[in-house]
Amino acid sequence: IICNRRSPPHRDPKCQPAAFDIMTTAGRYHPVVMDFMNLGIKFLYNSGSMLASSCRLVRHYMNVEEGNRIVTAWYMRDSIHNFVGTPSTEYAKYDRVNM
């Protein structure tokens, strides 16, 4: 959980590259932009928004100048899988569906 903190440009090196990390924000603050720098994509990150990405691979940041906010981040780490003895996730895949 992150409260009222600026997030400088970073990656999360302990997260699995194959897994998506999910970030949810809540609070009262002026509109903020989440910047996925190495992808060249910016998202409006208003209260109640959820974003998912491989935060180990994607350099990201946001800056809140004023207001109150809280961000909850869900992420997967190899150490957790090793501790509980479950296999790691595979890379996300998609395929065309014929209907």
Secondary structure, 3 states (H helix, E strand, C coil): CEECCCEEEECCCCECCCCCEEEEEEEEECCCEEEEHHHCEEEECCCCCEEEECCCCCCEEECCCCEEEEEEEECCEHHHHHHHCCCCCCCCCCCCCCC
